[in-house]
Structures are given as C-alpha cells and as structure tokens.
Amino acid sequence: MFTALVVRQPDASPACNFENWAETQLPDHPILIKVAFSSLNYKDALATTGRGKVLRSFPIIPGIDLAGTVVESSDTHFKPGENVLLCGGGLGEDFCGGFAQFARVPAKPLIHLPKNMSLDESMAAGTAGFTAMLAVLALQDAGVSPDMGRVIVSGASGGLGSIAVAILARLGYAVTAISGRAEHSAYLKQLGATEILPRQEFLEAAKPLEQQRWAGAIDTVGNQLLAKLLSQINYGGAVASCGLAGGHELPTTVMPFILRGIKLLGINSTYAPPGLRQRAWQQLAATLDSSFWKSISLTISFREIPAYAKKLLAGEIRGRVSADINTENYE
C-alpha cells in the first residue's frame, strides 16, 4: 500500500483527496517507479482543484511530472535501480501520474536522468524547464543565433518563461523579458535579461507589419501578444509558441510569413519523441547548474500540493514548485 493524491468525480464534481492505494490499482504499464519528486504545474493545479477539464478519466492520480527510481521493468531499456524521469506523455492526464509514492508508466516517454542532474533538480525543471529547452532548441534549429539580434520572451515571470530567459542568457543571447509585474524586474535581470518591457506594451492591436525588433521570440501567452511579436520579428527570424495563457486566438495576417520569411514554431512537450526528449534534458542539465535550480524553486511536502495548487492559480507563485513525495512535513 502507498499514499496517492486521487481525483474522483462524484456527481460530476471533481473531488481530490489523499488515499491509500495498492499497486494493483495502477495502470498496466511495464515499468514500476518509486517516485521521489514531482512538480506542480498549471495543469496539475487545474486538475487538483477541479477548475479545468484536463483529466481523461476517473479516478486518477494527477501529476504530469515525476522523477524516481525503477523498481520493476519488463522493458530492456530500463533496469531496476536506475534513476529516471518522465514529463508529459499522458502522465497525470491519460493515466495515473506523479502525485503518488509509486507509479507505473510506459517506456516510450521515460528517459534516464542526466548524470549531472539530481532527482530534485529535474523536478525543479519539470515540464516548464523541458518545454523551455525545446523552445530554445527549436529557435536554434531554425537558425536563430546570438549574433542575429535580441530574443524576446513573454510571460517571463512564470516558470517556463523564467527558465527560457536563463537558458538563452547562458547561451549568449541578448534577452528582453516581457512581464506584467514590475516588481519582478530585479529577479528577471538576475536570471540574465538585460531589458524588461511591460506586458501592456504588447496588448494593443498589431499592424500586419511593424518595425523589426527581434531575431526570435519564445511566447507563452498567444492571442494578441503573439500577433504583436510576429509583426516585429526580423527578416528570417522565428517565434517558438508554447503557451496560450492569453487565449487560443491569433489575430494576425500572413504578411510576416510571406514578406519577412519568418517561422512560427509550435512546441508540444507532451508527445515529444524519445530522441528529442533525451537531447533536451541533456542540454538542459549542461546549461543550468544546481545553484540555478535552487534559486528559482521552492520544495514543498507531498501533503502541501492541494494548498499550493490554489496559490498557483491565484498567481501567488513565482518560479517553480517541486514536491518531495516521501516527506510529510518538509522544512
């Protein structure tokens, strides 16, 4: 028996509680993992509070990220005793996830923990760090290099945005950060941003083409802000789109793509293929060190997840939250 945070749906109203589960209640996947750490993401907060329709079936254990140690495996790529991590791939949405002391997972989205990264550091990164790294790799693969000009990051105060700022800065890019919170300016400069712009500047209706300002962009907002960025990207530049906090609409024209030859790159970390997953995590571990992860993350106990989910949705969290699954009262 082990402890799990379980979402049920009595009378069509999701309810989330800690329960004792048996291994036989987990899905029939080939790899059993003793979970050490998980992380709290926006999707997880929606799932645990019942405020978003992100879960596919009930009852289910949420938690789209986990890091831990293999206990049993019928897949030859993973052996008992190996440290592994999984972000996305249906974890915590399609099948039981990381908010439990044990999890059974498929082999395809699972990867070995990078040698120079600890289990807790990997969950300080979590889906946010993984997605940020995928976005940076997409810009690099599209030809956006540091010598081409400034790169701009929207939603820079959030987990994904702040990690993207830090990665870009450490790779030699000149980074501009967009934030709706002036009080976070010092924090963003500490991460490596050399210019902070207010979000309000990018919320007015965009012209089809505006003055070229940015070699590339990582956007976590979508909607009007993304349209504004597209109109300002330099000839041959690119935008990696990895969020829709501002809405799923995109009020723009084809002119930036045709007349300036820019690229709009969609980033989906959930179903990234194994080779890309391993590449992104190895690069992430090589770029950001232990001191960075400590500076942007807060570690909470397993039992604190529901309370912090509410704080996350209320906008009271800066940076990342990881959960120590085997510590009841973390200090």
Short mmCIF file of the C-alpha atoms (twelve columns), coordinates in Angstrom:
data_MODEL
# 
_entry.id   MODEL 
# 
loop_
_atom_site.group_PDB 
_atom_site.id 
_atom_site.type_symbol 
_atom_site.label_atom_id 
_atom_site.label_alt_id 
_atom_site.label_comp_id 
_atom_site.label_asym_id 
_atom_site.label_seq_id 
_atom_site.Cartn_x 
_atom_site.Cartn_y 
_atom_site.Cartn_z 
_atom_site.pdbx_PDB_model_num 
ATOM 1   C CA . MET A 1   0.000   0.000  0.000   1 
ATOM 2   C CA . PHE A 2   1.119   3.562  -0.668  1 
ATOM 3   C CA . THR A 3   -0.194  7.130  -0.465  1 
ATOM 4   C CA . ALA A 4   -1.645  8.811  -3.537  1 
ATOM 5   C CA . LEU A 5   -3.433  12.087 -4.222  1 
ATOM 6   C CA . VAL A 6   -6.530  10.957 -6.104  1 
ATOM 7   C CA . VAL A 7   -9.121  12.893 -8.083  1 
ATOM 8   C CA . ARG A 8   -12.570 11.336 -8.216  1 
ATOM 9   C CA . GLN A 9   -15.714 12.684 -9.845  1 
ATOM 10  C CA . PRO A 10  -18.706 12.157 -7.571  1 
ATOM 11  C CA . ASP A 11  -21.860 13.652 -9.099  1 
ATOM 12  C CA . ALA A 12  -19.806 15.277 -11.886 1 
ATOM 13  C CA . SER A 13  -17.935 17.459 -9.368  1 
ATOM 14  C CA . PRO A 14  -14.235 16.504 -9.075  1 
ATOM 15  C CA . ALA A 15  -13.002 15.778 -5.559  1 
ATOM 16  C CA . CYS A 16  -9.304  15.470 -4.664  1 
ATOM 17  C CA . ASN A 17  -8.126  13.591 -1.558  1 
ATOM 18  C CA . PHE A 18  -5.208  11.571 -0.250  1 
ATOM 19  C CA . GLU A 19  -5.918  7.832  -0.337  1 
ATOM 20  C CA . ASN A 20  -4.174  4.551  0.337   1 
ATOM 21  C CA . TRP A 21  -3.745  2.627  -2.913  1 
ATOM 22  C CA . ALA A 22  -2.451  -0.803 -3.836  1 
ATOM 23  C CA . GLU A 23  -0.066  -1.413 -6.709  1 
ATOM 24  C CA . THR A 24  -2.782  -3.439 -8.452  1 
ATOM 25  C CA . GLN A 25  -4.819  -0.229 -8.846  1 
ATOM 26  C CA . LEU A 26  -2.150  1.347  -11.060 1 
ATOM 27  C CA . PRO A 27  -2.370  1.079  -14.869 1 
ATOM 28  C CA . ASP A 28  -0.893  -1.918 -16.657 1 
ATOM 29  C CA . HIS A 29  2.365   -0.364 -17.849 1 
ATOM 30  C CA . PRO A 30  5.758   -2.131 -17.987 1 
ATOM 31  C CA . ILE A 31  7.771   -0.008 -15.552 1 
ATOM 32  C CA . LEU A 32  7.151   0.462  -11.834 1 
ATOM 33  C CA . ILE A 33  8.803   3.540  -10.320 1 
ATOM 34  C CA . LYS A 34  9.264   4.595  -6.718  1 
ATOM 35  C CA . VAL A 35  8.560   8.306  -7.048  1 
ATOM 36  C CA . ALA A 36  10.948  10.647 -5.239  1 
ATOM 37  C CA . PHE A 37  9.853   14.060 -6.538  1 
ATOM 38  C CA . SER A 38  7.141   15.553 -8.686  1 
ATOM 39  C CA . SER A 39  6.397   19.153 -9.631  1 
ATOM 40  C CA . LEU A 40  3.372   21.413 -9.574  1 
ATOM 41  C CA . ASN A 41  2.358   22.754 -12.984 1 
ATOM 42  C CA . TYR A 42  -0.609  24.815 -14.140 1 
ATOM 43  C CA . LYS A 43  -2.319  21.673 -15.499 1 
ATOM 44  C CA . ASP A 44  -1.828  19.952 -12.138 1 
ATOM 45  C CA . ALA A 45  -3.361  22.914 -10.315 1 
ATOM 46  C CA . LEU A 46  -6.394  22.788 -12.596 1 
ATOM 47  C CA . ALA A 47  -6.713  19.028 -12.071 1 
ATOM 48  C CA . THR A 48  -6.446  19.056 -8.286  1 
ATOM 49  C CA . THR A 49  -8.843  21.986 -7.830  1 
ATOM 50  C CA . GLY A 50  -11.372 20.799 -10.405 1 
ATOM 51  C CA . ARG A 51  -11.178 24.122 -12.260 1 
ATOM 52  C CA . GLY A 52  -10.080 22.704 -15.602 1 
ATOM 53  C CA . LYS A 53  -11.055 19.756 -17.770 1 
ATOM 54  C CA . VAL A 54  -7.583  18.274 -18.145 1 
ATOM 55  C CA . LEU A 55  -8.240  14.744 -16.890 1 
ATOM 56  C CA . ARG A 56  -9.376  11.969 -19.227 1 
ATOM 57  C CA . SER A 57  -10.935 9.504  -16.748 1 
ATOM 58  C CA . PHE A 58  -11.724 8.998  -13.070 1 
ATOM 59  C CA . PRO A 59  -10.491 8.070  -10.554 1 
ATOM 60  C CA . ILE A 60  -6.973  9.203  -11.471 1 
ATOM 61  C CA . ILE A 61  -3.770  10.343 -9.803  1 
ATOM 62  C CA . PRO A 62  -2.715  13.721 -11.271 1 
ATOM 63  C CA . GLY A 63  0.854   14.978 -11.648 1 
ATOM 64  C CA . ILE A 64  2.282   15.376 -15.164 1 
ATOM 65  C CA . ASP A 65  5.903   15.096 -13.964 1 
ATOM 66  C CA . LEU A 66  7.825   12.584 -11.891 1 
ATOM 67  C CA . ALA A 67  11.377  11.589 -11.044 1 
ATOM 68  C CA . GLY A 68  12.352  8.462  -9.190  1 
ATOM 69  C CA . THR A 69  13.947  5.028  -9.255  1 
ATOM 70  C CA . VAL A 70  12.948  1.973  -11.269 1 
ATOM 71  C CA . VAL A 71  11.665  -0.852 -9.070  1 
ATOM 72  C CA . GLU A 72  10.481  -3.307 -11.735 1 
ATOM 73  C CA . SER A 73  10.783  -3.268 -15.523 1 
ATOM 74  C CA . SER A 74  9.859   -5.603 -18.357 1 
ATOM 75  C CA . ASP A 75  11.483  -3.207 -20.843 1 
ATOM 76  C CA . THR A 76  15.165  -3.846 -21.603 1 
ATOM 77  C CA . HIS A 77  15.998  -0.127 -21.821 1 
ATOM 78  C CA . PHE A 78  15.311  0.421  -18.124 1 
ATOM 79  C CA . LYS A 79  16.683  -1.633 -15.233 1 
ATOM 80  C CA . PRO A 80  15.817  -1.717 -11.512 1 
ATOM 81  C CA . GLY A 81  17.874  0.790  -9.542  1 
ATOM 82  C CA . GLU A 82  18.196  3.311  -12.393 1 
ATOM 83  C CA . ASN A 83  17.105  6.902  -11.840 1 
ATOM 84  C CA . VAL A 84  14.580  8.116  -14.404 1 
ATOM 85  C CA . LEU A 85  12.232  10.996 -15.131 1 
ATOM 86  C CA . LEU A 86  9.060   11.489 -17.106 1 
ATOM 87  C CA . CYS A 87  7.381   14.735 -18.123 1 
ATOM 88  C CA . GLY A 88  4.137   14.618 -20.102 1 
ATOM 89  C CA . GLY A 89  3.471   11.698 -22.401 1 
ATOM 90  C CA . GLY A 90  -0.031  11.385 -20.939 1 
ATOM 91  C CA . LEU A 91  1.214   11.085 -17.338 1 
ATOM 92  C CA . GLY A 92  -1.321  12.533 -14.917 1 
ATOM 93  C CA . GLU A 93  -3.846  13.092 -17.714 1 
ATOM 94  C CA . ASP A 94  -4.416  9.854  -19.628 1 
ATOM 95  C CA . PHE A 95  -3.087  7.579  -16.872 1 
ATOM 96  C CA . CYS A 96  -2.107  7.852  -13.193 1 
ATOM 97  C CA . GLY A 97  0.683   10.343 -12.600 1 
ATOM 98  C CA . GLY A 98  3.352   11.580 -10.249 1 
ATOM 99  C CA . PHE A 99  1.365   12.609 -7.158  1 
ATOM 100 C CA . ALA A 100 1.846   9.193  -5.561  1 
ATOM 101 C CA . GLN A 101 4.641   7.237  -3.934  1 
ATOM 102 C CA . PHE A 102 4.611   4.705  -6.790  1 
ATOM 103 C CA . ALA A 103 3.723   4.921  -10.482 1 
ATOM 104 C CA . ARG A 104 3.501   2.510  -13.418 1 
ATOM 105 C CA . VAL A 105 4.477   4.136  -16.701 1 
ATOM 106 C CA . PRO A 106 5.117   3.259  -20.366 1 
ATOM 107 C CA . ALA A 107 8.699   3.137  -21.637 1 
ATOM 108 C CA . LYS A 108 8.391   5.469  -24.633 1 
ATOM 109 C CA . PRO A 109 8.244   8.859  -22.846 1 
ATOM 110 C CA . LEU A 110 10.530  7.776  -19.972 1 
ATOM 111 C CA . ILE A 111 14.195  8.823  -20.034 1 
ATOM 112 C CA . HIS A 112 17.242  8.196  -17.871 1 
ATOM 113 C CA . LEU A 113 18.141  11.014 -15.520 1 
ATOM 114 C CA . PRO A 114 21.079  13.040 -16.910 1 
ATOM 115 C CA . LYS A 115 24.280  12.236 -14.995 1 
ATOM 116 C CA . ASN A 116 24.900  15.815 -13.881 1 
ATOM 117 C CA . MET A 117 21.334  16.414 -12.610 1 
ATOM 118 C CA . SER A 118 19.753  15.188 -9.374  1 
ATOM 119 C CA . LEU A 119 16.203  13.894 -8.992  1 
ATOM 120 C CA . ASP A 120 15.048  17.010 -7.145  1 
ATOM 121 C CA . GLU A 121 16.723  19.338 -9.669  1 
ATOM 122 C CA . SER A 122 14.949  17.570 -12.528 1 
ATOM 123 C CA . MET A 123 11.606  18.357 -10.903 1 
ATOM 124 C CA . ALA A 124 12.605  21.954 -10.216 1 
ATOM 125 C CA . ALA A 125 12.791  21.997 -14.010 1 
ATOM 126 C CA . GLY A 126 9.848   19.701 -14.747 1 
ATOM 127 C CA . THR A 127 7.596   20.290 -17.741 1 
ATOM 128 C CA . ALA A 128 8.329   24.028 -17.622 1 
ATOM 129 C CA . GLY A 129 12.079  23.544 -17.978 1 
ATOM 130 C CA . PHE A 130 11.668  20.783 -20.542 1 
ATOM 131 C CA . THR A 131 9.348   22.941 -22.670 1 
ATOM 132 C CA . ALA A 132 11.626  25.969 -22.358 1 
ATOM 133 C CA . MET A 133 14.573  23.899 -23.585 1 
ATOM 134 C CA . LEU A 134 12.523  22.536 -26.503 1 
ATOM 135 C CA . ALA A 135 11.651  26.112 -27.466 1 
ATOM 136 C CA . VAL A 136 15.292  27.202 -27.391 1 
ATOM 137 C CA . LEU A 137 16.345  24.164 -29.443 1 
ATOM 138 C CA . ALA A 138 13.616  24.978 -31.979 1 
ATOM 139 C CA . LEU A 139 14.940  28.531 -32.365 1 
ATOM 140 C CA . GLN A 140 18.487  27.233 -32.762 1 
ATOM 141 C CA . ASP A 141 17.394  24.646 -35.336 1 
ATOM 142 C CA . ALA A 142 15.580  27.436 -37.210 1 
ATOM 143 C CA . GLY A 143 18.853  29.342 -37.487 1 
ATOM 144 C CA . VAL A 144 18.334  31.965 -34.759 1 
ATOM 145 C CA . SER A 145 21.818  32.539 -33.334 1 
ATOM 146 C CA . PRO A 146 23.070  35.093 -30.753 1 
ATOM 147 C CA . ASP A 147 24.708  37.257 -33.431 1 
ATOM 148 C CA . MET A 148 21.348  37.850 -35.167 1 
ATOM 149 C CA . GLY A 149 19.999  40.222 -32.515 1 
ATOM 150 C CA . ARG A 150 17.839  40.276 -29.425 1 
ATOM 151 C CA . VAL A 151 15.466  37.460 -28.460 1 
ATOM 152 C CA . ILE A 152 12.308  38.279 -26.514 1 
ATOM 153 C CA . VAL A 153 10.452  36.074 -24.005 1 
ATOM 154 C CA . SER A 154 6.824   36.650 -22.967 1 
ATOM 155 C CA . GLY A 155 5.382   35.526 -19.656 1 
ATOM 156 C CA . ALA A 156 8.910   35.807 -18.325 1 
ATOM 157 C CA . SER A 157 7.952   35.797 -14.642 1 
ATOM 158 C CA . GLY A 158 6.379   32.337 -14.899 1 
ATOM 159 C CA . GLY A 159 8.178   29.034 -14.560 1 
ATOM 160 C CA . LEU A 160 8.593   28.360 -18.274 1 
ATOM 161 C CA . GLY A 161 9.413   31.956 -19.176 1 
ATOM 162 C CA . SER A 162 11.965  32.461 -16.413 1 
ATOM 163 C CA . ILE A 163 13.818  29.260 -17.331 1 
ATOM 164 C CA . ALA A 164 13.785  30.281 -21.010 1 
ATOM 165 C CA . VAL A 165 15.338  33.641 -20.076 1 
ATOM 166 C CA . ALA A 166 18.089  31.896 -18.107 1 
ATOM 167 C CA . ILE A 167 18.871  29.354 -20.842 1 
ATOM 168 C CA . LEU A 168 19.060  31.991 -23.575 1 
ATOM 169 C CA . ALA A 169 21.264  34.269 -21.477 1 
ATOM 170 C CA . ARG A 170 23.687  31.471 -20.658 1 
ATOM 171 C CA . LEU A 171 23.892  30.540 -24.340 1 
ATOM 172 C CA . GLY A 172 24.996  34.065 -25.191 1 
ATOM 173 C CA . TYR A 173 21.743  35.636 -26.414 1 
ATOM 174 C CA . ALA A 174 20.756  39.208 -25.572 1 
ATOM 175 C CA . VAL A 175 17.382  38.686 -23.865 1 
ATOM 176 C CA . THR A 176 14.409  41.002 -23.476 1 
ATOM 177 C CA . ALA A 177 11.757  39.872 -20.997 1 
ATOM 178 C CA . ILE A 178 8.072   40.783 -21.079 1 
ATOM 179 C CA . SER A 179 6.381   40.796 -17.686 1 
ATOM 180 C CA . GLY A 180 3.124   42.072 -16.288 1 
ATOM 181 C CA . ARG A 181 4.726   42.550 -12.883 1 
ATOM 182 C CA . ALA A 182 7.182   45.401 -12.434 1 
ATOM 183 C CA . GLU A 183 8.213   44.009 -9.036  1 
ATOM 184 C CA . HIS A 184 9.826   41.035 -10.815 1 
ATOM 185 C CA . SER A 185 12.283  43.171 -12.812 1 
ATOM 186 C CA . ALA A 186 15.231  42.584 -10.465 1 
ATOM 187 C CA . TYR A 187 14.532  38.833 -10.489 1 
ATOM 188 C CA . LEU A 188 14.471  38.728 -14.303 1 
ATOM 189 C CA . LYS A 189 17.707  40.702 -14.559 1 
ATOM 190 C CA . GLN A 190 19.290  38.259 -12.126 1 
ATOM 191 C CA . LEU A 191 18.274  35.452 -14.487 1 
ATOM 192 C CA . GLY A 192 20.028  37.198 -17.378 1 
ATOM 193 C CA . ALA A 193 17.533  39.531 -19.022 1 
ATOM 194 C CA . THR A 194 19.109  42.848 -19.984 1 
ATOM 195 C CA . GLU A 195 15.837  44.587 -20.841 1 
ATOM 196 C CA . ILE A 196 12.398  44.325 -19.199 1 
ATOM 197 C CA . LEU A 197 9.295   45.551 -21.023 1 
ATOM 198 C CA . PRO A 198 5.757   45.826 -19.613 1 
ATOM 199 C CA . ARG A 199 3.170   43.399 -20.969 1 
ATOM 200 C CA . GLN A 200 0.752   46.262 -21.651 1 
ATOM 201 C CA . GLU A 201 3.030   47.481 -24.439 1 
ATOM 202 C CA . PHE A 202 2.223   44.338 -26.441 1 
ATOM 203 C CA . LEU A 203 -1.528  44.130 -25.909 1 
ATOM 204 C CA . GLU A 204 -2.638  46.797 -28.368 1 
ATOM 205 C CA . ALA A 205 -3.799  45.629 -31.792 1 
ATOM 206 C CA . ALA A 206 -0.864  44.787 -34.040 1 
ATOM 207 C CA . LYS A 207 -0.392  46.143 -37.532 1 
ATOM 208 C CA . PRO A 208 0.288   43.454 -40.168 1 
ATOM 209 C CA . LEU A 209 3.932   44.549 -40.150 1 
ATOM 210 C CA . GLU A 210 5.702   46.744 -37.613 1 
ATOM 211 C CA . GLN A 211 9.295   47.822 -37.061 1 
ATOM 212 C CA . GLN A 212 11.660  44.836 -36.965 1 
ATOM 213 C CA . ARG A 213 12.936  44.472 -33.403 1 
ATOM 214 C CA . TRP A 214 13.639  40.806 -32.555 1 
ATOM 215 C CA . ALA A 215 15.695  37.998 -34.047 1 
ATOM 216 C CA . GLY A 216 13.432  35.492 -32.330 1 
ATOM 217 C CA . ALA A 217 10.897  35.031 -29.586 1 
ATOM 218 C CA . ILE A 218 9.578   32.474 -27.122 1 
ATOM 219 C CA . ASP A 219 5.905   33.110 -26.450 1 
ATOM 220 C CA . THR A 220 3.865   31.593 -23.627 1 
ATOM 221 C CA . VAL A 221 0.820   33.857 -23.999 1 
ATOM 222 C CA . GLY A 222 -0.673  33.623 -27.502 1 
ATOM 223 C CA . ASN A 223 -3.527  35.766 -28.800 1 
ATOM 224 C CA . GLN A 224 -2.854  39.495 -29.249 1 
ATOM 225 C CA . LEU A 225 0.606   39.392 -27.717 1 
ATOM 226 C CA . LEU A 226 1.778   36.690 -30.117 1 
ATOM 227 C CA . ALA A 227 0.333   38.650 -33.054 1 
ATOM 228 C CA . LYS A 228 2.301   41.699 -31.913 1 
ATOM 229 C CA . LEU A 229 5.534   39.732 -31.704 1 
ATOM 230 C CA . LEU A 230 5.032   38.205 -35.155 1 
ATOM 231 C CA . SER A 231 4.698   41.683 -36.657 1 
ATOM 232 C CA . GLN A 232 8.047   42.737 -35.105 1 
ATOM 233 C CA . ILE A 233 10.284  39.752 -35.879 1 
ATOM 234 C CA . ASN A 234 13.309  40.446 -38.082 1 
ATOM 235 C CA . TYR A 235 13.536  39.038 -41.583 1 
ATOM 236 C CA . GLY A 236 14.308  35.320 -41.395 1 
ATOM 237 C CA . GLY A 237 13.590  35.126 -37.661 1 
ATOM 238 C CA . ALA A 238 11.361  32.725 -35.754 1 
ATOM 239 C CA . VAL A 239 8.887   32.503 -32.878 1 
ATOM 240 C CA . ALA A 240 8.535   29.410 -30.696 1 
ATOM 241 C CA . SER A 241 4.947   29.250 -29.461 1 
ATOM 242 C CA . CYS A 242 4.491   27.164 -26.295 1 
ATOM 243 C CA . GLY A 243 1.575   28.618 -24.356 1 
ATOM 244 C CA . LEU A 244 -1.854  30.216 -24.557 1 
ATOM 245 C CA . ALA A 245 -2.280  31.952 -21.224 1 
ATOM 246 C CA . GLY A 246 -3.833  34.883 -23.089 1 
ATOM 247 C CA . GLY A 247 -6.164  32.772 -25.228 1 
ATOM 248 C CA . HIS A 248 -6.014  30.456 -28.231 1 
ATOM 249 C CA . GLU A 249 -6.931  33.031 -30.881 1 
ATOM 250 C CA . LEU A 250 -4.300  34.540 -33.193 1 
ATOM 251 C CA . PRO A 251 -5.412  37.864 -34.798 1 
ATOM 252 C CA . THR A 252 -2.713  38.225 -37.451 1 
ATOM 253 C CA . THR A 253 -2.143  38.024 -41.221 1 
ATOM 254 C CA . VAL A 254 0.144   36.004 -43.475 1 
ATOM 255 C CA . MET A 255 2.279   39.078 -44.202 1 
ATOM 256 C CA . PRO A 256 5.051   38.427 -41.623 1 
ATOM 257 C CA . PHE A 257 5.494   34.919 -43.033 1 
ATOM 258 C CA . ILE A 258 5.458   35.877 -46.704 1 
ATOM 259 C CA . LEU A 259 7.185   39.276 -46.711 1 
ATOM 260 C CA . ARG A 260 9.724   38.613 -43.974 1 
ATOM 261 C CA . GLY A 261 10.095  34.860 -44.235 1 
ATOM 262 C CA . ILE A 262 9.661   34.258 -40.514 1 
ATOM 263 C CA . LYS A 263 8.763   30.923 -38.947 1 
ATOM 264 C CA . LEU A 264 6.133   30.119 -36.312 1 
ATOM 265 C CA . LEU A 265 7.286   27.025 -34.414 1 
ATOM 266 C CA . GLY A 266 4.765   25.073 -32.369 1 
ATOM 267 C CA . ILE A 267 6.185   23.443 -29.222 1 
ATOM 268 C CA . ASN A 268 4.429   20.385 -27.783 1 
ATOM 269 C CA . SER A 269 6.373   18.827 -24.927 1 
ATOM 270 C CA . THR A 270 3.682   16.292 -24.033 1 
ATOM 271 C CA . TYR A 271 4.267   13.990 -27.003 1 
ATOM 272 C CA . ALA A 272 7.862   14.850 -27.912 1 
ATOM 273 C CA . PRO A 273 9.654   11.745 -29.322 1 
ATOM 274 C CA . PRO A 274 12.261  9.912  -27.203 1 
ATOM 275 C CA . GLY A 275 15.331  11.201 -29.060 1 
ATOM 276 C CA . LEU A 276 14.247  14.822 -28.725 1 
ATOM 277 C CA . ARG A 277 13.406  14.295 -25.052 1 
ATOM 278 C CA . GLN A 278 16.872  12.959 -24.278 1 
ATOM 279 C CA . ARG A 279 18.527  15.731 -26.277 1 
ATOM 280 C CA . ALA A 280 16.571  18.448 -24.480 1 
ATOM 281 C CA . TRP A 281 17.254  17.093 -20.988 1 
ATOM 282 C CA . GLN A 282 20.963  16.585 -21.649 1 
ATOM 283 C CA . GLN A 283 21.231  20.168 -22.926 1 
ATOM 284 C CA . LEU A 284 19.194  21.489 -20.007 1 
ATOM 285 C CA . ALA A 285 21.457  19.738 -17.491 1 
ATOM 286 C CA . ALA A 286 24.559  21.054 -19.278 1 
ATOM 287 C CA . THR A 287 23.294  24.660 -19.396 1 
ATOM 288 C CA . LEU A 288 21.823  25.281 -15.933 1 
ATOM 289 C CA . ASP A 289 23.516  24.143 -12.728 1 
ATOM 290 C CA . SER A 290 22.375  23.211 -9.244  1 
ATOM 291 C CA . SER A 291 22.595  26.760 -7.898  1 
ATOM 292 C CA . PHE A 292 20.194  27.961 -10.580 1 
ATOM 293 C CA . TRP A 293 17.534  25.365 -9.770  1 
ATOM 294 C CA . LYS A 294 17.758  26.241 -6.082  1 
ATOM 295 C CA . SER A 295 17.341  29.933 -6.869  1 
ATOM 296 C CA . ILE A 296 14.083  29.578 -8.799  1 
ATOM 297 C CA . SER A 297 12.330  26.725 -6.999  1 
ATOM 298 C CA . LEU A 298 10.515  26.002 -3.781  1 
ATOM 299 C CA . THR A 299 10.274  22.450 -2.416  1 
ATOM 300 C CA . ILE A 300 7.072   21.531 -0.611  1 
ATOM 301 C CA . SER A 301 5.881   18.356 1.076   1 
ATOM 302 C CA . PHE A 302 3.551   15.880 -0.586  1 
ATOM 303 C CA . ARG A 303 0.682   16.968 1.678   1 
ATOM 304 C CA . GLU A 304 1.051   20.628 0.675   1 
ATOM 305 C CA . ILE A 305 0.232   20.060 -3.006  1 
ATOM 306 C CA . PRO A 306 -3.504  20.945 -2.793  1 
ATOM 307 C CA . ALA A 307 -2.824  24.199 -0.941  1 
ATOM 308 C CA . TYR A 308 -0.088  25.260 -3.342  1 
ATOM 309 C CA . ALA A 309 -2.283  24.383 -6.339  1 
ATOM 310 C CA . LYS A 310 -4.686  27.085 -5.184  1 
ATOM 311 C CA . LYS A 311 -1.820  29.538 -4.711  1 
ATOM 312 C CA . LEU A 312 -0.563  28.825 -8.220  1 
ATOM 313 C CA . LEU A 313 -3.953  29.542 -9.780  1 
ATOM 314 C CA . ALA A 314 -4.212  32.731 -7.722  1 
ATOM 315 C CA . GLY A 315 -0.942  33.987 -9.209  1 
ATOM 316 C CA . GLU A 316 0.874   33.862 -5.867  1 
ATOM 317 C CA . ILE A 317 3.759   31.654 -7.060  1 
ATOM 318 C CA . ARG A 318 6.931   32.909 -8.751  1 
ATOM 319 C CA . GLY A 319 9.223   30.386 -10.382 1 
ATOM 320 C CA . ARG A 320 8.842   26.646 -9.821  1 
ATOM 321 C CA . VAL A 321 7.356   24.369 -7.152  1 
ATOM 322 C CA . SER A 322 8.623   20.819 -6.670  1 
ATOM 323 C CA . ALA A 323 7.112   18.298 -4.284  1 
ATOM 324 C CA . ASP A 324 9.057   15.838 -2.133  1 
ATOM 325 C CA . ILE A 325 6.721   12.866 -2.389  1 
ATOM 326 C CA . ASN A 326 8.210   10.977 0.550   1 
ATOM 327 C CA . THR A 327 8.381   13.865 3.031   1 
ATOM 328 C CA . GLU A 328 5.250   14.599 5.005   1 
ATOM 329 C CA . ASN A 329 6.417   17.884 6.587   1 
ATOM 330 C CA . TYR A 330 9.225   19.360 4.544   1 
ATOM 331 C CA . GLU A 331 11.268  22.057 6.270   1 
# 
